[in-house]
Each structure stands twice: as structure tokens, then as C-alpha cells.
């Protein structure tokens, strides 16, 4: 691969020469995220996140899609990999995108769960999915449950077992057939978008 021209490389490296922008790049490496989500994860105000996103976008690092009033950003990881190969001669860069996702999950659970009790059901689908995944872990793989036993397990953590039971089924975390329920493997679960 031909090395990029000096000015383009310099602009690219300047865009990445900021701790907050590097955090944003890390968070966008594994999945798309909104400005609001990035602000919550990094602990900055939304206008500051928008400024950093604009800098990253100017050097061609981002793809943006709009869904209603929400703008979703995804990293063009191939641009970073190509620059890394051309500047440093590396075939790949070692990045662990799971670290930020685990941090996000931990933060959501800390906000919504206290002493094993779900304080409220999150309104956001992504936050609700994290809580539901936590709740699904209360059910053992391979074991079948009656509706009454499913309700009893859920009610140990929140009073609204009907809503949470429907959500667990809706996200395919639990399967129901002929009055019996069982936990599905994670590969069958629907992801929150």
C-alpha cells in the first residue's frame, strides 16, 4: 500500500492526538453510538462530543446515519487500519472493543439495580437490554419453568413480572411453549438497536 501524502497523514494524526477523541474512536470501534450515548460513557457534554465528532469526520473516520432526531456514528475502522499499516508497517492493530461495552453494562446496572433489586425498568431499549440480560442470568440453561416459577424469580428483583416476562420473551432470552419457559442461548437473543 502506498503511504498517504504527508499533509493527509499529519491531519489524521492530529485528529487522533486527543485523549477524548481516542476514547470516542475506541467506543465506535465495535458498534454505532449516538452523541447522547457517547456523552454518558465518556462523561462529557453533548456539544463537546459533537466538536470531537466533527474533527474525526473531517479526516474521514466516521460514517453517520440519521434515524429520526438521533444521529448514529460508526467508525470507519478500515481507515485507521490502513494508516497504521502504511505508517507503522503493521498488518493489524490490537484493539479490545469489549472493554468499553463491559464498562457501559456495568454503569447501567449500577444505575438501575440496588441490592439485587431493579429500581425501575429502563425506557431506553439499549439500557433495558442490559438489564434484561442481567435478569436472564437468573434462569439456568436446560431447565424448564412454569409461568408461576418465572414470575417468582422475576419478582425477587422487581414487582412487574408480567412486563419483564414479556420483554424476556420478546428479546428471545426466554422461550415459551405450552405453558413452559426456558432460557435460550445468547446466540438466539435479539440485540437491542
Beta strands, then each sheet from edge to edge (+ up, - down):
strand 1: 33-34
strand 2: 62-67
strand 3: 70-75
strand 4: 113-114
strand 5: 117-118
strand 6: 144-146
strand 7: 174-177
strand 8: 180-183
sheet 1: 1+ 3- 2+
sheet 2: 4+ 5-
sheet 3: 6+ 8- 7+
end
